[in-house]
Each structure stands twice: as structure tokens, then as C-alpha cells.
Amino acid sequence: MTVSQIVETMNSGPTYQPQILLMEDEFSVAEGLKMILKEEGYGVDLATTGQSALDTLTGKDFDLLVADLRLPDMDGMEVIKRVKNNTAETKVIVITGYASVSSAVKAMKTGVVEYLAKPFTDDEFRTAVEGVLNEKSVVPYEASPMEYEDANKERMINEGEVLRVLNRDSDSAMESGNYEIPFIGIDRVGENYKTVRAPDEYHDLIKEEWPDRTAEVVRSANTLIFQKHLIEQTVEGIIGCDQDGKILIFNESMEKMLGYHKDQVVGKIHLDRLFPVGALERFREALYAEDCGSMNQLILYETDLLSNKGHEIPVQLSATLLFDQGEEIGLAVILQDLREIRLLEQQSANQGRLLQQHKMISLGRLAASVVHEINNPLSGMLNYIRLMIKILNRGSLSQEQMDKFCRYLNLIEGETARCSEIVSNLLAFSRVSNLEFSGVNLFELLEKSIMLSQHKLDLQNIEVRTEFDEKIPAIRGNFNQIQQCIINLIFNAIDAMPKGGILTIGCVCNREDDVVEIRVTDTGSGILPEYLPNIFDPFFTTKAEGEGLGLGLATVYGIIEKHKGSIGVESQIGRGTIFTIKLPKYHLDL
């Protein structure tokens, strides 16, 4: 049933119960959202994987899909595309703990009408669902497109430049018979409203395509303000300019980075004003290089920009040329301020500080996963608590409500314990080691290392296998430093398997040599034979420029040597890599 049918039914007949499919892999979050929806009178089905969502959709019609983008078996965006291809009338709301400009724009271009970043309140969620379900349907073919055009004309003119930067694939104009459709283009900023007409002889041909094109224009018009908000609020600097270099977009992050106010820049100065002498020419050479200067090509580049005080600011930028029907019309640039990174590099001369810095880099990579892991149980707990407060405010409790309370409290207790364990492990890993050696339980160490890395492994679709001896003897060492080594090797394995694979962590006791062996094996791309002799050298890296300092394996090597152990590597291109650590067993008389 379409949204318009829902409204009609509500106005003229029995109340229709909208059907919602909730696609969320975190049980606590899913249960909390499901209860909110049911309390509002909606019919709710739950799917915890992308495939189960698709299976459910084949047997039942839904008015709304609420979709998480990160799923254990497939990308949530792929599910959304299939849903929109098969049942275009099904509305979609995205909920994600990894909100970003790129994912939001991709979602909107796919047909998503709401985009919520976790954690959000139950009121925010309820309002979003209600708004989407009550939204008027896209103008059908029989309706006059001019009715739609009058309502959205002003928004399209004012926000046209935002759509052009965010949607490089959009046509320069939308045509349909003798109807007029607004022209949206970055090169038309500040000009009067313009329209185009299709020749009469093509009226019938274009008429057949009108519903799809109408839907595209309506969808674009309804998301322009949201997209502009994303540009303004993102932590990265964003610049958009026309083909002559005149700056048309200059977001808040750029204001903070360079000290200019937007009003001093937009439409008033050119890109060359922001570059030191000669820097823009070098950037353009790279931009127009044979492998970069074409449609849909992205260039990564490091350079300096000039602040309003004339100071040089080091930045890393991602840039792409914008095209309209094969003609270059401008440039879009996303920038990251490198001042903190450069300062960190300068402070890393001392080897001891380098070791701790590497540990904190690992901690930073862990933190992104840990924040997501904590956000989900917190969102679930907040929903349970709010529901309990709402029930309490109604007065006396029935036995059924008491049973619900017990279930909610048990869930809250479990989620709280989960948060506590995650934070405790993270704090233990982050402590500066005092190099005290004692007996180390390897089983506990390896289990905690896997736990801290688990979310990152799940995101990469990497299966973890363990092969532990029945009885693993303790080793003599420093728990934090050995854990740092294992996590580093796990991260290297993740980087080697960007499309997924198998990570095997083994631990065996070699009784003949009185040592314990730890093996970290991946099924990744492998290491070239000529790189293997230098793999543990400081500042040697096989990663692309800017992706690694070349300190990880050197740090691991140094730590293992301090523990009177050894580390070796075996690798085959296309088959994977094995790192083997050998450490002496712990003896009480040592």
C-alpha cells in the first residue's frame, strides 16, 4: 500500500496499521526500537541480517524499511538498492553509528528519505518514522508537474550548487515534453532561474520516462537542505569552485582551518589566493595527470594552504573534477588539517616515545570500534529505561508489566556489564607499561586481544579461528607489551584482507625447546619476497604513502627481543602470511 493510500484510508475508512521492517543486527538496539514502534501502533517485523531482510520482503509488503548500514553478512546499502528496485514505494530510513557525508549522500541518491546517526533519542526516532509515513507520495504521472514545480522552485534555485557538488552524476537539466523543469547547476549560482524544453516531436518518448524523472527531481529537492547541512557540519574542510577557480562553497571547517569568514570568500576570491606561490600549479599538474584528470577520478594530494594571516597550513586533500555532459564545470575538494599530525611526527624523535605513540595509534584504531560497541548497548539501555518510566507514570503495575520490568532490568544489567568490560579492557591496554615482567596467561591475553579487535574484524567480514593447545603454559613477560604485539599483527592481517578472509590465531607449546609459539595467520595478499628481509626495519612499510609510519613491526620486533624471544615471517603472494612468535615459558625460579 502506498503512503497516499494510507492517508486516504485514514481519512475515509478503518484505520490502517503501517507495516515496518526493522533491519538491525544489534539485539538490544533492535528490541528497544521495536518496542517504540509497537507502542505507536505500527506492525513490526525484525531482521538481524541483510539476507533475512530480503527474505522477509519477498513474502510481505512493507510501508517502511528502517535499515542499519553495517550488517554481519552484507552491506546495508545493497539491501536498500534491491528494495528500491523491487518495491519503489517502500520508504527507507537509515540508522547508523558511522554517519558521514559520503554515506549520507550515497543513501539519499539511492532513495533514502531520512538518515539518523546513533545514538538518537526515542522521540527523534518516533518523529522521523511518523514524518516519513505521513509524507505525500511522489507526484504520479497523471498529476501536473507544474504543481510540483511551483512548490519546489525556490528551494532548487537556492540550493542548486549543493546538489551539483554532492551529486556529480546529475544531469544539467531535467526535460519532459513541454513541461518546464528547474535547471540545477554549480555554474548557475547567482543567475536567474532558467528552464529548458524538450522538442515537441520527442514528447511521447520522454512522456514514458516522466514518472522516474519526477521522482528523481522530487527526491533531490527534498534532500538539498539536508545535504547542505552535512557540508557545513562535517569535520573535514570542503571547497567547491567553478571551472574558473571562483570559490562557491566554503564550509565551517574551512573557516576554522584558514581563519576566513565564508562571506569573505564565496563568490569573491579564487582558489589561487589560498595556495602559496607555485603550489596551485603543482596541484593542477597532478589533478590533470593522465590517470586523474577525467570524470569520476579522485586524487589524494598533500600540500600547504595559506591562512588569512599568511601562515602555511599543511593539508591532505581529496579532489575531483566535476563534469556536466562531458564538459568540465568545476572542482570539489575535501581537506584534512595535518598540523596535529606533523607536530606529532616532530615529537617522535625519541625511540621510547615512538613505541608509546605506536601503542596510542593502535588504541585510536580500537577506539573507533569501541565507541560503536558502547553506543549500541547505551542506546538500548536508554530505550528500556524510558519505557519503564513511561509505564511507571501510568500508575499501578499489572503482573505482565512486572514481568516486562524484570526482562528490561536483566537486559540493562547485561548491557551495562558489556560496556564495563569493553572500557576495562581498553583502559588496561592504554596504560603506559612499567616493564615489570611476571607470569602471563597467554589464553587470557589472546582472548582479550581478539575481543578488542572483534568489531573491526566483523566490519571487514573476517572470520576468526583459534587453535590453542589444551594446556597453554604461562610465559614470562609484560602483559601490555605482548598484547600490543598481538593487536598490531591482527591489524596488519585486517589491512591485508580488505575484502574479507580468515584470520587464524594459534598457540602451541614446544616442549623440546621449552618455548611457547604464537602464530598469526591470514589469507590476505601476501608480502613480496624482496620485502621480507626488511620487514622488521624501522620506517620500512609496504603500505601506500600516508597509511603507515613503518613502526608497527619494528616495535613488535623490539618488544619480543626484550622478552628474550624471536619473531619470524613466512608469506606467499596471493595466499597469505604467517607471523610466528616464540617466547620462553615461565619458570618460578627465574
PAMI-214101 format. One record per residue (C-alpha): x, y negated, z; residue in one letter. Coordinates in pm, whole numbers, plus 50000, padded with zeros to 5 digits. Layout:
(lummi (X,Y,Z),A)
...
% end
This chain:
(lummi (50000,50000,50000),M)
(lummi (50132,49655,49910),T)
(lummi (50157,49366,50154),V)
(lummi (49879,49183,49968),S)
(lummi (49657,49490,50010),Q)
(lummi (49737,49492,50380),I)
(lummi (49630,49128,50412),V)
(lummi (49314,49191,50212),E)
(lummi (49224,49490,50429),T)
(lummi (49285,49290,50746),M)
(lummi (49056,49013,50621),N)
(lummi (48770,49224,50490),S)
(lummi (48769,49569,50645),G)
(lummi (48907,49809,50904),P)
(lummi (49249,49725,51046),T)
(lummi (49533,49884,50852),Y)
(lummi (49829,50021,51051),Q)
(lummi (50151,49929,50866),P)
(lummi (50391,50220,50832),Q)
(lummi (50758,50161,50916),I)
(lummi (51060,50386,50862),L)
(lummi (51340,50313,51112),L)
(lummi (51684,50428,50990),M)
(lummi (51932,50403,51282),E)
(lummi (52194,50659,51390),D)
(lummi (52239,50531,51748),E)
(lummi (51977,50718,51954),F)
(lummi (51945,50459,52232),S)
(lummi (51900,50170,51986),V)
(lummi (51656,50370,51772),A)
(lummi (51440,50470,52071),E)
(lummi (51426,50114,52200),G)
(lummi (51328,49969,51861),L)
(lummi (51075,50246,51805),K)
(lummi (50902,50165,52135),M)
(lummi (50888,49795,52046),I)
(lummi (50728,49873,51709),L)
(lummi (50476,50119,51853),K)
(lummi (50377,49866,52119),E)
(lummi (50294,49625,51835),E)
(lummi (50063,49885,51681),G)
(lummi (50280,49998,51390),Y)
(lummi (50318,50355,51271),G)
(lummi (50686,50451,51306),V)
(lummi (50897,50733,51165),D)
(lummi (51261,50770,51272),L)
(lummi (51558,50882,51059),A)
(lummi (51910,50908,51203),T)
(lummi (52088,50976,50871),T)
(lummi (52062,50842,50518),G)
(lummi (51957,51178,50376),Q)
(lummi (51682,51232,50633),S)
(lummi (51551,50883,50549),A)
(lummi (51539,50968,50177),L)
(lummi (51368,51300,50252),D)
(lummi (51105,51123,50465),T)
(lummi (51042,50865,50192),L)
(lummi (50968,51134,49933),T)
(lummi (50669,51261,50130),G)
(lummi (50518,50938,50262),K)
(lummi (50463,50573,50163),D)
(lummi (50608,50304,50389),F)
(lummi (50545,49931,50401),D)
(lummi (50879,49854,50562),L)
(lummi (51225,50011,50595),L)
(lummi (51439,49894,50889),V)
(lummi (51790,50006,50794),A)
(lummi (52128,50018,50966),D)
(lummi (52413,49989,50712),L)
(lummi (52658,50220,50892),R)
(lummi (52537,50581,50885),L)
(lummi (52724,50906,50953),P)
(lummi (52656,51061,50612),D)
(lummi (52627,50777,50361),M)
(lummi (52628,50400,50311),D)
(lummi (52300,50242,50420),G)
(lummi (52314,50013,50115),M)
(lummi (52295,50318,49889),E)
(lummi (51975,50428,50066),V)
(lummi (51827,50080,50020),I)
(lummi (51909,50081,49646),K)
(lummi (51735,50415,49599),R)
(lummi (51431,50297,49795),V)
(lummi (51400,49977,49590),K)
(lummi (51442,50172,49264),N)
(lummi (51169,50420,49356),N)
(lummi (50929,50206,49561),T)
(lummi (50998,49841,49490),A)
(lummi (50705,49729,49709),E)
(lummi (50867,49865,50025),T)
(lummi (51013,49570,50217),K)
(lummi (51357,49608,50378),V)
(lummi (51512,49462,50694),I)
(lummi (51883,49524,50758),V)
(lummi (52018,49558,51114),I)
(lummi (52395,49579,51154),T)
(lummi (52673,49544,51407),G)
(lummi (52910,49441,51126),Y)
(lummi (52748,49124,50993),A)
(lummi (52948,48946,50722),S)
(lummi (52893,48713,50430),V)
(lummi (52973,48983,50175),S)
(lummi (52737,49244,50322),S)
(lummi (52458,48988,50365),A)
(lummi (52484,48868,50006),V)
(lummi (52502,49225,49877),K)
(lummi (52193,49310,50081),A)
(lummi (51996,49011,49956),M)
(lummi (52084,49089,49594),K)
(lummi (51954,49442,49649),T)
(lummi (51617,49311,49764),G)
(lummi (51655,49289,50141),V)
(lummi (51432,49016,50288),V)
(lummi (51569,48997,50646),E)
(lummi (51920,49050,50787),Y)
(lummi (51967,49084,51167),L)
(lummi (52307,49100,51337),A)
(lummi (52334,49315,51651),K)
(lummi (52278,49255,51932),P)
(lummi (51941,49082,51886),F)
(lummi (51650,49039,52127),T)
(lummi (51326,49232,52104),D)
(lummi (51146,48903,52030),D)
(lummi (51380,48832,51738),E)
(lummi (51320,49183,51605),F)
(lummi (50944,49161,51655),R)
(lummi (50928,48823,51480),T)
(lummi (51134,48947,51185),A)
(lummi (50911,49253,51134),V)
(lummi (50591,49052,51164),E)
(lummi (50719,48789,50923),G)
(lummi (50819,49042,50659),V)
(lummi (50494,49240,50678),L)
(lummi (50282,48924,50658),N)
(lummi (50484,48775,50372),E)
(lummi (50291,48729,50047),K)
(lummi (50381,48971,49774),S)
(lummi (50585,48872,49470),V)
(lummi (50384,48687,49204),V)
(lummi (50228,48956,48980),P)
(lummi (50235,48935,48603),Y)
(lummi (49874,48813,48580),E)
(lummi (49947,48511,48803),A)
(lummi (50066,48185,48654),S)
(lummi (50440,48145,48701),P)
(lummi (50389,47770,48726),M)
(lummi (50209,47822,49062),E)
(lummi (50524,47982,49194),Y)
(lummi (50747,47727,49024),E)
(lummi (50586,47423,49186),D)
(lummi (50624,47571,49533),A)
(lummi (50992,47656,49499),N)
(lummi (51125,47394,49257),K)
(lummi (51268,47160,49520),E)
(lummi (51447,47439,49710),R)
(lummi (51601,47570,49390),M)
(lummi (51737,47230,49289),I)
(lummi (51885,47153,49630),N)
(lummi (52039,47495,49694),E)
(lummi (52137,47592,49338),G)
(lummi (52508,47555,49396),E)
(lummi (52499,47804,49683),V)
(lummi (52340,48072,49469),L)
(lummi (52595,48020,49193),R)
(lummi (52890,48072,49427),V)
(lummi (52740,48370,49607),L)
(lummi (52584,48536,49303),N)
(lummi (52835,48533,49018),R)
(lummi (52618,48769,48817),D)
(lummi (52314,48538,48799),S)
(lummi (52208,48412,48457),D)
(lummi (52237,48041,48388),S)
(lummi (51863,48024,48330),A)
(lummi (51553,48239,48356),M)
(lummi (51338,48249,48044),E)
(lummi (50985,48378,47991),S)
(lummi (50774,48289,47691),G)
(lummi (50654,47927,47703),N)
(lummi (50681,47911,48080),Y)
(lummi (50945,47691,48237),E)
(lummi (51183,47835,48495),I)
(lummi (51430,47625,48702),P)
(lummi (51793,47614,48589),F)
(lummi (52028,47717,48870),I)
(lummi (52396,47635,48825),G)
(lummi (52701,47507,49009),I)
(lummi (52781,47280,48718),D)
(lummi (52439,47106,48750),R)
(lummi (52486,46978,49106),V)
(lummi (52364,46618,49129),G)
(lummi (52193,46625,48788),E)
(lummi (51821,46605,48727),N)
(lummi (51602,46912,48723),Y)
(lummi (51624,47089,48386),K)
(lummi (51432,47374,48224),T)
(lummi (51468,47596,47921),V)
(lummi (51211,47752,47693),R)
(lummi (51214,48076,47502),A)
(lummi (51115,48060,47134),P)
(lummi (50750,48149,47070),D)
(lummi (50842,48441,46844),E)
(lummi (51006,48620,47140),Y)
(lummi (50708,48562,47370),H)
(lummi (50576,48919,47362),D)
(lummi (50916,49078,47415),L)
(lummi (51001,48857,47714),I)
(lummi (50647,48887,47849),K)
(lummi (50705,49256,47914),E)
(lummi (51005,49173,48135),E)
(lummi (50834,48888,48323),W)
(lummi (50745,49074,48647),P)
(lummi (51106,49181,48709),D)
(lummi (51240,48836,48632),R)
(lummi (50976,48673,48852),T)
(lummi (51076,48900,49137),A)
(lummi (51441,48809,49089),E)
(lummi (51373,48435,49096),V)
(lummi (51142,48457,49397),V)
(lummi (51394,48670,49585),R)
(lummi (51673,48424,49505),S)
(lummi (51467,48122,49605),A)
(lummi (51365,48279,49936),N)
(lummi (51725,48358,50036),T)
(lummi (51908,48041,49934),L)
(lummi (51884,47864,50268),I)
(lummi (51991,48181,50449),F)
(lummi (52291,48218,50219),Q)
(lummi (52393,47856,50270),K)
(lummi (52375,47911,50647),H)
(lummi (52610,48208,50612),L)
(lummi (52859,48000,50415),I)
(lummi (52856,47731,50684),E)
(lummi (52884,47963,50984),Q)
(lummi (53139,48221,50866),T)
(lummi (53478,48209,51040),V)
(lummi (53658,48212,50704),E)
(lummi (53707,47889,50516),G)
(lummi (53511,47868,50189),I)
(lummi (53572,47629,49899),I)
(lummi (53377,47616,49573),G)
(lummi (53469,47389,49283),C)
(lummi (53366,47335,48922),D)
(lummi (53583,47402,48617),Q)
(lummi (53750,47060,48653),D)
(lummi (53853,47127,49012),G)
(lummi (53598,46896,49175),K)
(lummi (53509,47040,49517),I)
(lummi (53137,47118,49556),L)
(lummi (53139,47346,49863),I)
(lummi (53348,47287,50177),F)
(lummi (53225,47473,50485),N)
(lummi (53264,47403,50858),E)
(lummi (53562,47635,50893),S)
(lummi (53744,47434,50627),M)
(lummi (53663,47115,50819),E)
(lummi (53824,47262,51132),K)
(lummi (54121,47400,50939),M)
(lummi (54216,47085,50746),L)
(lummi (54061,46806,50955),G)
(lummi (53849,46661,50676),Y)
(lummi (53477,46599,50711),H)
(lummi (53262,46751,50440),K)
(lummi (53137,46407,50333),D)
(lummi (53496,46304,50259),Q)
(lummi (53549,46600,50027),V)
(lummi (53237,46727,49849),V)
(lummi (53198,46563,49511),G)
(lummi (53475,46312,49589),K)
(lummi (53813,46484,49566),I)
(lummi (53969,46753,49351),H)
(lummi (54141,47073,49453),L)
(lummi (54489,46936,49377),D)
(lummi (54453,46695,49671),R)
(lummi (54462,46991,49912),L)
(lummi (54782,47151,49778),F)
(lummi (55146,47043,49828),P)
(lummi (55335,46936,49514),V)
(lummi (55371,47230,49275),G)
(lummi (55169,47473,49489),A)
(lummi (54846,47443,49288),L)
(lummi (55030,47507,48962),E)
(lummi (55182,47827,49105),R)
(lummi (54841,47935,49232),F)
(lummi (54682,47875,48892),R)
(lummi (54957,48078,48723),E)
(lummi (54871,48371,48948),A)
(lummi (54497,48311,48902),L)
(lummi (54519,48315,48523),Y)
(lummi (54765,48605,48504),A)
(lummi (54670,48877,48259),E)
(lummi (54540,49114,48528),D)
(lummi (54349,48846,48725),C)
(lummi (54207,48568,48509),G)
(lummi (53886,48734,48398),S)
(lummi (53533,48798,48514),M)
(lummi (53489,48991,48844),N)
(lummi (53864,48986,48918),Q)
(lummi (53983,48892,49267),L)
(lummi (54327,48753,49353),I)
(lummi (54488,48771,49700),L)
(lummi (54744,48495,49748),Y)
(lummi (54941,48321,50023),E)
(lummi (55020,47950,50002),T)
(lummi (55008,47625,50203),D)
(lummi (54731,47363,50212),L)
(lummi (54758,47001,50324),L)
(lummi (54561,46878,50625),S)
(lummi (54413,46528,50636),N)
(lummi (54728,46428,50829),K)
(lummi (54957,46567,50558),G)
(lummi (55064,46874,50757),H)
(lummi (55115,47201,50569),E)
(lummi (54880,47479,50683),I)
(lummi (54976,47837,50582),P)
(lummi (54675,48029,50445),V)
(lummi (54589,48356,50279),Q)
(lummi (54320,48316,50017),L)
(lummi (54096,48538,49808),S)
(lummi (53988,48367,49489),A)
(lummi (53785,48448,49182),T)
(lummi (53689,48256,48871),L)
(lummi (53316,48202,48812),L)
(lummi (53166,48266,48470),F)
(lummi (52830,48193,48309),D)
(lummi (52757,48385,47989),Q)
(lummi (53129,48434,47935),G)
(lummi (53221,48069,47994),E)
(lummi (53430,47968,48295),E)
(lummi (53231,47730,48516),I)
(lummi (53426,47715,48842),G)
(lummi (53623,47878,49120),L)
(lummi (53527,48035,49456),A)
(lummi (53789,48066,49731),V)
(lummi (53776,48229,50077),I)
(lummi (54064,48133,50309),L)
(lummi (54215,48261,50633),Q)
(lummi (54428,48035,50853),D)
(lummi (54766,48207,50907),L)
(lummi (54907,47969,51168),R)
(lummi (54849,48204,51461),E)
(lummi (54989,48499,51267),I)
(lummi (55300,48303,51165),R)
(lummi (55352,48189,51524),L)
(lummi (55324,48549,51640),L)
(lummi (55585,48655,51386),E)
(lummi (55826,48387,51509),Q)
(lummi (55785,48506,51868),Q)
(lummi (55865,48866,51778),S)
(lummi (56245,48843,51772),A)
(lummi (56280,49029,52099),N)
(lummi (56252,49404,52042),Q)
(lummi (56074,49466,52370),G)
(lummi (55807,49211,52283),R)
(lummi (55774,49368,51939),L)
(lummi (55691,49700,52099),L)
(lummi (55419,49546,52313),Q)
(lummi (55296,49341,52017),Q)
(lummi (55250,49657,51816),H)
(lummi (55056,49803,52103),K)
(lummi (54827,49499,52107),M)
(lummi (54778,49523,51731),I)
(lummi (54661,49880,51786),S)
(lummi (54443,49752,52068),L)
(lummi (54293,49494,51832),G)
(lummi (54204,49764,51582),R)
(lummi (54049,49964,51863),L)
(lummi (53860,49662,51995),A)
(lummi (53651,49626,51678),A)
(lummi (53524,49980,51723),S)
(lummi (53484,49943,52098),V)
(lummi (53275,49624,52061),V)
(lummi (53038,49811,51830),H)
(lummi (53027,50111,52064),E)
(lummi (52937,49886,52359),I)
(lummi (52689,49668,52166),N)
(lummi (52471,49965,52077),N)
(lummi (52416,50102,52430),P)
(lummi (52372,49747,52562),L)
(lummi (52101,49678,52303),S)
(lummi (51923,49998,52402),G)
(lummi (51951,49921,52775),M)
(lummi (51814,49569,52728),L)
(lummi (51512,49703,52542),N)
(lummi (51438,49963,52811),Y)
(lummi (51469,49704,53090),I)
(lummi (51240,49457,52911),R)
(lummi (50979,49726,52851),L)
(lummi (50991,49826,53219),M)
(lummi (50946,49463,53329),I)
(lummi (50650,49427,53094),K)
(lummi (50484,49741,53236),I)
(lummi (50551,49625,53596),L)
(lummi (50386,49290,53525),N)
(lummi (50065,49470,53426),R)
(lummi (50010,49593,53782),G)
(lummi (49985,49943,53930),S)
(lummi (50160,50231,53755),L)
(lummi (50000,50549,53628),S)
(lummi (50177,50884,53652),Q)
(lummi (50251,50867,53280),E)
(lummi (50413,50526,53326),Q)
(lummi (50613,50655,53622),M)
(lummi (50742,50937,53403),D)
(lummi (50838,50682,53140),K)
(lummi (51024,50480,53403),F)
(lummi (51224,50785,53508),C)
(lummi (51316,50856,53146),R)
(lummi (51414,50492,53085),Y)
(lummi (51628,50482,53401),L)
(lummi (51804,50806,53307),N)
(lummi (51882,50662,52964),L)
(lummi (52009,50337,53117),I)
(lummi (52228,50531,53360),E)
(lummi (52377,50738,53079),G)
(lummi (52442,50436,52856),E)
(lummi (52599,50244,53146),T)
(lummi (52835,50533,53219),A)
(lummi (52924,50544,52850),R)
(lummi (53012,50171,52849),C)
(lummi (53217,50211,53166),S)
(lummi (53419,50498,53023),E)
(lummi (53491,50310,52699),I)
(lummi (53609,49998,52886),V)
(lummi (53818,50201,53133),S)
(lummi (54000,50380,52852),N)
(lummi (54061,50052,52669),L)
(lummi (54199,49882,52982),L)
(lummi (54426,50175,53058),A)
(lummi (54566,50165,52706),F)
(lummi (54621,49787,52716),S)
(lummi (54831,49778,53035),R)
(lummi (55197,49687,52997),V)
(lummi (55389,50005,53072),S)
(lummi (55641,50007,53357),N)
(lummi (55826,50303,53200),L)
(lummi (55771,50529,53501),E)
(lummi (55791,50893,53399),F)
(lummi (55577,51165,53555),S)
(lummi (55381,51473,53458),G)
(lummi (55147,51401,53166),V)
(lummi (54838,51611,53092),N)
(lummi (54851,51635,52712),L)
(lummi (54498,51770,52677),F)
(lummi (54358,51462,52855),E)
(lummi (54588,51229,52659),L)
(lummi (54491,51369,52319),L)
(lummi (54119,51372,52402),E)
(lummi (54128,51005,52510),K)
(lummi (54327,50906,52201),S)
(lummi (54066,51069,51977),I)
(lummi (53782,50906,52174),M)
(lummi (53930,50557,52133),L)
(lummi (53969,50613,51758),S)
(lummi (53641,50801,51702),Q)
(lummi (53428,50518,51567),H)
(lummi (53692,50418,51313),K)
(lummi (53720,50783,51208),L)
(lummi (53342,50806,51168),D)
(lummi (53331,50493,50952),L)
(lummi (53588,50647,50715),Q)
(lummi (53397,50979,50704),N)
(lummi (53697,51161,50850),I)
(lummi (53637,51495,51018),E)
(lummi (53847,51559,51330),V)
(lummi (53965,51910,51411),R)
(lummi (54162,52013,51719),T)
(lummi (54389,52315,51753),E)
(lummi (54507,52339,52113),F)
(lummi (54680,52629,52287),D)
(lummi (54468,52784,52559),E)
(lummi (54710,52658,52823),K)
(lummi (54899,52340,52742),I)
(lummi (55181,52270,52989),P)
(lummi (55241,51917,53114),A)
(lummi (55526,51711,52972),I)
(lummi (55748,51462,53150),R)
(lummi (55682,51112,53023),G)
(lummi (55485,50789,53031),N)
(lummi (55113,50841,52960),F)
(lummi (55052,50500,52796),N)
(lummi (55354,50515,52567),Q)
(lummi (55279,50868,52442),I)
(lummi (54915,50765,52387),Q)
(lummi (55038,50465,52187),Q)
(lummi (55232,50704,51962),C)
(lummi (54933,50932,51903),I)
(lummi (54694,50645,51827),I)
(lummi (54947,50498,51583),N)
(lummi (54970,50830,51398),L)
(lummi (54589,50857,51392),I)
(lummi (54561,50505,51244),F)
(lummi (54821,50592,50979),N)
(lummi (54617,50900,50890),A)
(lummi (54299,50689,50864),I)
(lummi (54477,50446,50629),D)
(lummi (54592,50741,50416),A)
(lummi (54234,50868,50375),M)
(lummi (54022,50568,50265),P)
(lummi (53763,50796,50105),K)
(lummi (53745,51042,50394),G)
(lummi (53918,51367,50468),G)
(lummi (54023,51594,50754),I)
(lummi (54242,51496,51049),L)
(lummi (54381,51787,51248),T)
(lummi (54545,51734,51586),I)
(lummi (54725,52038,51720),G)
(lummi (54918,52108,52038),C)
(lummi (55118,52427,52095),V)
(lummi (55378,52541,52346),C)
(lummi (55708,52663,52201),N)
(lummi (55826,52881,52487),R)
(lummi (56158,52968,52323),E)
(lummi (56271,52605,52307),D)
(lummi (56092,52503,52628),D)
(lummi (55913,52223,52442),V)
(lummi (55557,52124,52356),V)
(lummi (55474,52042,51993),E)
(lummi (55208,51791,51891),I)
(lummi (55107,51793,51523),R)
(lummi (54902,51522,51350),V)
(lummi (54797,51639,51003),T)
(lummi (54595,51451,50741),D)
(lummi (54464,51539,50394),T)
(lummi (54549,51197,50253),G)
(lummi (54750,51067,49961),S)
(lummi (55090,51175,50095),G)
(lummi (55425,50993,50105),I)
(lummi (55666,50975,49812),L)
(lummi (55980,51192,49868),P)
(lummi (56213,50895,49822),E)
(lummi (56040,50712,50112),Y)
(lummi (56073,50993,50366),L)
(lummi (56438,50926,50471),P)
(lummi (56346,50566,50566),N)
(lummi (56001,50626,50711),I)
(lummi (56111,50556,51071),F)
(lummi (56326,50249,50990),D)
(lummi (56214,49917,51142),P)
(lummi (56023,49693,50897),F)
(lummi (56001,49970,50637),F)
(lummi (55643,50009,50514),T)
(lummi (55468,50180,50224),T)
(lummi (55160,49960,50265),K)
(lummi (55075,49663,50046),A)
(lummi (55219,49324,50138),E)
(lummi (55040,49172,50435),G)
(lummi (54886,49502,50551),E)
(lummi (55162,49615,50786),G)
(lummi (55478,49495,50961),L)
(lummi (55663,49825,50925),G)
(lummi (55696,49859,51303),L)
(lummi (55449,50138,51376),G)
(lummi (55658,50447,51305),L)
(lummi (55976,50275,51424),A)
(lummi (55801,50216,51756),T)
(lummi (55688,50578,51772),V)
(lummi (56043,50699,51697),Y)
(lummi (56191,50480,51972),G)
(lummi (55938,50596,52231),I)
(lummi (55988,50964,52151),I)
(lummi (56366,50925,52174),E)
(lummi (56329,50767,52520),K)
(lummi (56134,51077,52619),H)
(lummi (56427,51296,52505),K)
(lummi (56209,51432,52227),G)
(lummi (56208,51433,51847),S)
(lummi (55969,51349,51565),I)
(lummi (55969,51482,51209),G)
(lummi (55756,51441,50899),V)
(lummi (55655,51661,50605),E)
(lummi (55450,51533,50315),S)
(lummi (55322,51631,49971),Q)
(lummi (55175,51382,49727),I)
(lummi (54802,51441,49688),G)
(lummi (54789,51699,49969),R)
(lummi (54869,51511,50288),G)
(lummi (55120,51454,50566),T)
(lummi (55221,51629,50889),I)
(lummi (55393,51449,51178),F)
(lummi (55541,51681,51442),T)
(lummi (55641,51553,51786),I)
(lummi (55847,51776,52017),K)
(lummi (55866,51687,52387),L)
(lummi (56030,51870,52680),P)
(lummi (55799,52047,52925),K)
(lummi (55760,51901,53272),Y)
(lummi (55958,52076,53547),H)
(lummi (55909,51984,53911),L)
(lummi (56285,51989,53978),D)
(lummi (56351,51711,53724),L)
% end
